[in-house]
């Protein structure tokens, strides 16, 4: 994976980076370093993680009426500012997104068609090369589905990319979502059923997938969000050694959250212990909270605590504050609700920032992952490169990557800044005019994902490219132009 310097993105070099390659490696903990030097440690090249400069401001959005980046990040406002605790976001070096995997076995009919398709592809080498030199990155909510309901055109789009086209060739694509709260394997299984297409964990990135790199830094973490206690499994799957869920703390001391939501099922799954004796290293918000009051209270308690210990209050809450990470920054997202988009994790984060500032008088520094952060797109490159190796046995990135999204402030903003071709669809957050004013999609605006895919494929493979496989094709008797029908 390539390394990037702060100067590449218009940010100031951190003191550690400025020391050059000869500088000694700082062995202090991330929290110790952040409180003293404002920087997360940069691992050695031999490590399992790398760091990418952040594009998002480190200062809470409560600083200016909780507005700037939370509400309207813009491609036109090229940020080169710091995220919390330094210039970089840690991401995994490995493209593997999960220790669990989704496995799909081809049937006899599929094998037979693959043989026939390979013969067709042998006769169309130029088109095959072009097909292997393009790829798609899809957002999910508002592009492929609304909650658990599929967008019907998405099924046709994925079917075509999975080989239902005139060449019978797979055109690479990955799913890049700001959603989360479940393991990658569980979400891929769910999406495979909804979209009627095999989705592998090896082509799938949730907002918190790159956050598995943080397991190299922190041992004891409070992990919030998601349904039930599924985020515990997510964090443990990422390698975090001591994962604490808010329900664990409620089971230990129910009075810690006056307006708590705590069911018998919660108690059965909880893992209580004496949390007054436990030192927390970091707070991770993996997904939308299902119990705002409890999560608010515990997060604020830990942010104001002395050295990450509950039931304490720090004399200087800024100097002793443990770091807090949010998996994404979207303010709203589309659901199956028929009205406007619903509030999501960005709204929760803004509330935390406002509470912290009201209690301390200072802005909360925090780390935000997800789109439009460059780290997420850099990690997406590694996942896409690996996926290319699996489906085409080629270890390189396609030159023509198309990001298809519904949210201009994340999908399009991030894709534009990363140099991808961006396609905005009208099936989710965006319901505006000809294009978004702040983050215009550079490839165009489309009614749905299928139309975006068709336009991109025809640009790269020709206007006459057929979007259906002809099961009656005979590679010996038929030329490429007559080998398929619409």
C-alpha positions, 0 to 999 in steps of 0.5 A, a space after each residue: 500500500 502506498 504511503 502518503 505525506 501530509 503535504 500531499 493533501 495540504 495538511 501540516 506535517 505532524 512533529 513525528 513525521 517532520 523528524 524524518 525517517 531517522 526519528 525514533 519510534 515513540 512507544 507511548 500509548 495513543 492516548 499518552 501521545 495524543 494528550 502531549 503531542 496531538 498525534 496518533 503514532 504512525 506504525 512501522 512499515 512492518 506493522 499491519 496498519 498504515 495511516 492516511 491524512 484526514 480531510 475532516 476538521 478535528 474541531 467539533 461542529 458545535 464550534 460554529 453552530 454545529 454546521 460546517 462539515 456535519 451539514 454540508 461537506 463540499 468538494 468545492 471547499 478543499 479541506 486540508 485540515 486535521 482530524 482528532 489526535 493527529 493528521 492521519 486515520 489508521 486503516 488496515 494494510 490487509 484488504 481482508 474485511 472480515 475473519 468471517 467470509 461468505 462462500 458461494 459455490 457455482 452450479 453445473 449450469 454456471 460452470 458450463 456458461 463460464 466455459 462458453 463465455 470464455 470462448 466468446 471473450 477470446 474473440 473480443 479481447 479489446 472489450 474484455 480488456 476494457 471491462 477489466 479496466 473499469 469497476 464500480 463502488 456502490 453505496 447501499 442505502 438509497 442506491 441498492 436498497 431502502 432498509 430491507 427493501 431492494 431497489 428493483 433496478 439494482 437487481 438488474 444492475 448487479 446481475 449484469 455486472 455479475 456476467 449477464 452481458 454479451 461477454 459473460 464477463 464479471 465487471 468488478 464492483 465493491 460495496 462502500 457504505 456508511 452503514 454498519 452495526 453488524 459483522 460484514 458476514 451477516 450484512 453480506 448474507 442479508 444483502 445477498 438475499 435482498 438483492 438476489 446476488 452473491 455479495 462476498 465479504 471480500 468486496 464489502 466495506 462498512 463504515 467501521 470496517 477500516 476501524 479494525 486497525 484501531 485494535 492495534 492501538 487499544 485494549 479496552 474499548 466502549 463500543 456503541 450502536 447497532 441492534 442488540 449487542 451485535 457490535 460486540 461481535 463486530 469489535 471482537 471479530 476485528 481483534 479488540 481484546 476487551 470489548 465493553 457494551 453499554 448494556 454491560 455497564 447497565 447490568 453492573 449499575 442500572 442507576 448510571 443512566 436514569 432514563 435507560 432502556 434495559 430489557 430482560 434480553 439485554 440483561 441475559 446478554 450483558 457481561 457485568 463486572 466492577 467497572 469502577 476498576 477498569 480503565 477504558 482506552 477509547 470510545 468507538 461509535 460503530 453505528 446508530 444508537 438504539 438507546 440515546 440516553 444511556 449512550 449519551 451518558 456513558 460517553 460523556 462520563 468517560 470523556 470527563 473521567 480521570 484517565 478513562 475510569 468511570 465514577 471519576 471526574 478529571 481536574 483537566 478533562 481535556 488533558 486526560 480525555 480518552 479518544 472517541 471515534 465515530 464510524 461515519 459523519 452522515 447527518 441523514 440517510 434514506 430509509 423505507 420511510 416515505 417522507 424526508 431522509 432520517 437522522 443518523 449518526 452525524 446527528 448523534 455526534 453533533 449532540 455529543 459535541 454540544 453536550 461536551 462543549 456545554 459542560 467544559 466550554 471547549 470543543 470536543 476533538 474526535 475522529 470520524 471515519 467513513 465517506 467522504 474521508 480519504 482513508 476510506 477510499 484508500 482502503 477501498 482501493 486495496 479491497 478492490 485490488 484484492 477483488 480483481 485478483 479473485 475474479 480476474 487473477 489480476 493484481 492491479 486497480 482498474 483505471 476507470 472507477 465509478 462511484 454510484 451514490 445518493 448522498 452528495 455530502 458523502 458519496 459524491 464529495 469523497 469520490 470527487 476528491 479521490 478522483 473517481 467518476 461520480 454518479 448521483 442517483 435520485 432514489 435516496 437522499 438527493 432529490 434536487 435539480 439537475 445536479 447538486 450545487 455543492 458536490 456535483 457528480 462529475 459523470 452525471 445524475 441518473 434516475 436509478 443505479 441501473 441507468 448509471 451502470 448502463 451509461 458507464 458501461 457503454 462509455 467504456 465498452 461502446 454504445 452497442 454493448 449488450 446488457 444481456 447474455 445470449 444463452 444460444 450464442 455459438 462462439 464459432 458461428 456468431 460474431 461479437 456484435 450478434 452474440 447477445 440481445 438487449 
